[in-house]
Amino acid sequence: MSRVSPPAREAVALSPPAREAVALSPPAREAVALSPPARAAAAPSPPARVAEALTAERPLAGFTVAITADRRRDELAALLERRGARVQVAPALRIVPIEDDQRLRECTEDLVRRPPTIAFVSTGIGVRGWMEAAEGWGLADGLAAALRGTYLVARGAKARGALRAAGLADQWSPESEACEDVLAHLLDRGVRGERIAVQLHGEEQPEFIDALRSAGAEVVEAFVYRWVPPTDPAPVRRLVDAVVARQVDAVTFTSAPATEAVLAAAGRARPRVLAAFSDGVLAACVGPVTAAPLREAGVPCLAPERARLGALARAIIDELPRRATSMHVAGSTVSLRGHAVVVDGVLRPLAQAPMAVLRALAAAGGRVLSRAELLATLPRGSDEHAVEMAVTRLRAALGGPELVQTVVKRGYRLRLD
């Protein structure tokens, strides 16, 4: 089951569709050498515009999903492509090791000499990176022993899993995976006189740290990695444009910093991006922490109950087909998807202009739209001849002229049943 804020609830036996040309630069090497570097995105070829039978195995055929993650983006892309989605990759941030690991080494040596009484680990990647760095310094056994003797708190399942892989076990973890709940738990437990080690997740947390220190704790901060802007910001800028134009059906977010980065990249277009997420583009977040920046802005988000990539993919697979607009036109069942239309169970990809015309005609509910009204839906610089060409291509894609009716001297309409 998925948990979603209102109004949203958060095919073809061929080779997977090419990913959109949003990821143009090679992906950055993963931080702290935690996993093999993501493979570079191959230059995609244009998707073939051919009719295909929609199948249950590919329920996302006809939909476009954007991925803002850097780490594990290939894994999420594969899950979605396997189900028929066209994928755009636009990493909003990347993870890099801290510039000077001497600070982390000195922190680790200090904790080995004087073990903490409480330790809080916030991310799985941070735990693994810290242990690997300590191994290189000959401090892994000492760090594990220091953490083993503490009241160990893990922010979520990924951090807990990384601890267990290191032979450690947490004593407590919040269901929400929110740092605010960790802070409330520690303050309720009492921290005066305690020595607390805090593994930070890519950025400073002054409010969290200051609250512990104000309550009488000694806090040792462990910086393992940090978030930085992508090497090439162009893919994120193009993603912002695509969201505003409703040219993607869903955007996935796997971290709160990435969510904030996309909103920051929007700049003056931020209100239009938020409007698109509220009406037309699904904001799909891996969990409530990731969704928080959008929800605070009033955006409904899809978020699975378990913060896992697989659960996120399944939630999208369930949700997007439910969002498709379906209608009966001239005896046929027609369903509109992001870049395709399904006519009597056959998926027919559409170019941007004929799809824009079809959406306008569908929204009109059988009412006649003039050429001028349809022209307003096309890219700037188009003329009435472009409207006629779009209608011609739309009819060809739909399988014949009978679904789109010409009303002499007035315009066009769908022949709704």
FENUR-V519700 format. One line per field, one symbol per residue. burial: I if it has 24 or more other C-alpha atoms within 12 Angstrom, else O. Layout:
BEGIN
burial=???
END
This chain:
BEGIN
burial=OIIIIOOIIIIIOOOIIIIIIIIIOIIIOIIIIIOOOIOOIOOOOOIOOIIIIIOOOIIIIIIIIIIIIIIIIIIIIIIIIIIIIIIIIIIIIIIIIIOOIOOIIOIIIOIIOIIIIIIIIIIIIIIIIIIIIIOOOOIIOOIIIIIIOIIIIIIIIIIIIIIOOIOIIIOIIIOOIIIOOIIOOIOOOOIOOIIIIIIIIIIOOOOIIOIIIOIOIIIIIIIIIIIIIIIOIIIIIIIIIIIIIIIIIIIIIIIIIIIIIIIIIIOOOIOIIIIIIIIIIIIIIIIIIIIIIIIOOOIIIIIIIIIIIIIIIIIIIIIIIOIIIIIOIOOIOIIIIIIIIIIIIIIIIIIIIIIIIIIIIIOOOIOIIIIOOIIOIIOOOOOOOIIIOIIIIIIIIIIOOOIIIIOOOOIIIIIIO
END
